[in-house]
């Protein structure tokens, strides 16, 4: 019997709670060394999402994938691939099938990205602070697909990339018609 293709359906996304961006006069720029290190503007709650996984098995809800990778894309700035991937152990069953009646098989699962793993990215001057969150499904080294699960407004931090070189880079991208390619 051939392996079914991997598929998922997004049911819900609960964004993390975000504190307001601190005044840059109060917090030095070096406090924001990396988007993957919790700083003064770190999220205060987890990112939570619910998925329908039609091919889920009791020993591997992600079947035929072996892991999902969460990616945050900031248009005009870049992408952040979280280093920790989600495996079957990260998903908790919460109910039956896609439309809630169980007729299409599979189970609903929830997963979360801990508050200290949600990146607060320094966005380029004039770029959007909204992040598109995506899931990349992997089986070994093979990419099985990409699914957008939603957007979070205000996740990017402004005013930290306001030097002349950053402004010129954004202008160049606009002139070249490039979107979000770093």
N, C-alpha and C positions, 0 to 999 in steps of 0.2 A: 504494500500500500504506500503510495507516494506521500511525502511530507506535505501537509497543507501550507499554503502561503501564510505568512504572518499578517495578522490584521488586528486593529484595535479601533475602538470608538471612544471619543472623549465625551464624558457625561458632565463633568463639572470641574471647575478650577476655583479654588479659594486662594486669593493672593495673600502674601504675608503682610503683616502690619509693618508700615515703614515710618520711622520718625521723620520729622521735617529735616531737610538738608541743613546742617549747621552753618552758621555764618562763617564765611572763610576768614574773617578777621579774628574769630575766636579759636579756630582750629587750624594748625599749620598743614600745608599741603602734604608734608611727609607722613601725616597720619593716615593717608590714603595710599600706601605703598602698593597694594595689590587688591584687585577686586575679590580675590579669594581669601583675604585675611579680614576678619571682622574688624571694622573700625568704628569711629564715633557715629556713623550713620547706618550701622548694621540693622538688618531687619529684626523685629522684636517677636515675630511668630513665624511658624513654618509655612511653606508653600504646600498646599494640599490639593491633590487632584484625584478624580475617580474615573476609571476606565472600564470599558466592557472588553473582555478578552474572550472571543468566541472559541478559540482552540485551547483554552486553559486545561491543564491536567492537574491532578491533585499534587503531584510531585514537582511540577513546574508550571506555574500560572502563565508564564511567558511563552510557552511552547508555540512554535518551534524556535523562537529566539532564546538566547541565553542571558541577555542583559539589555537594558535600555539606558541611553545616555541623555541627560538633560542638557539642553543648549539654550542659552540666552543670546538673542540677536538684537543688537542696537544699530538700527539703520544709520549709516553715515559714520559709524565708529568701529564696529566689529562684532565678533562672536566670542562668547565665553562657553567653553565645553567644561562642565563640571568634572573634576578628576574622579570623583566617586561615582560609579555606575550603579544602577538599580538592578538587582537580581530578583528572582522569584521570592526570596525571603523578605524582601522589602514591601511586598504587596499583601494586604489584608483583605480577605473576602468580605463583602458587605451585602450581597444580594444576588439574585438570579438575573439572567439574560438581559439583552439590549434594551428592549422597550419596557422592561419591568415585569412582563408576563411569563418569561422563561421560555417562550416558544422558539426563539432563535438560538437557544443553547448558550453556553458560556456563563460567566459569572462577572459581576461587578466587583472591582477591586479598588482600594484606595492606596495611595503611596504619598510620601511627603519628602520634601527637601527641607532639612533642618534650617532654622533661622540663620545660624552661623555659616551656612553654605550658600545662602542666596547672595549672589554678587551685586554689589553696588558699584557700578562702573563709572569711571570718569569719561564722560562723553565729550566729543569734540564741540567746539564753539559752534552754535547754530544747529547742532544735530538734535534729534529727538531723544527725550529721556524715557521713552516708552520701549520696553523690551518685548519681543515676541518669544514665547517659550515653546520649544519644540522637543520632541522625543525622537531619538535615532534608535532603531532596533538593530541589534547585532546578533549574529550567530558565528562565533569564532571571529574571523577577520572579515566576514562578508556582511555588508550593509543590506538589511532587509527592507528598509524604508524609513521615511521621515514623516512625522505627524505634528502639525502645529496644535498646541493645546490651549493657547490663549495669549493675551497680552497683559502686561502690568505697567500701568502708567506711573511715572515718577521714580522708576528704579534707577535711572542714570543720575549721576551727579554733575552739575554744571559749574562752570567758573574755574575748574581746575586745569583745563586745557585751553586757556585763552591767550596763550602766547602767540606771537606772529606766525611761527612755523605751523601751529595747529590751524590757524585761520587760513593760511595759504593752502594747506593740505585739503581742507574741506572745499575751498574754492576750486582747486584742481579737480577733485572728484566730481564736483557739479559740472564743470566744463567738459569732462570726459564722459559724463553720463553714467558713471559708475554708482552703484547703490550698495552701500554697506560692505564693500570689498576692501579688506585690509591686507 
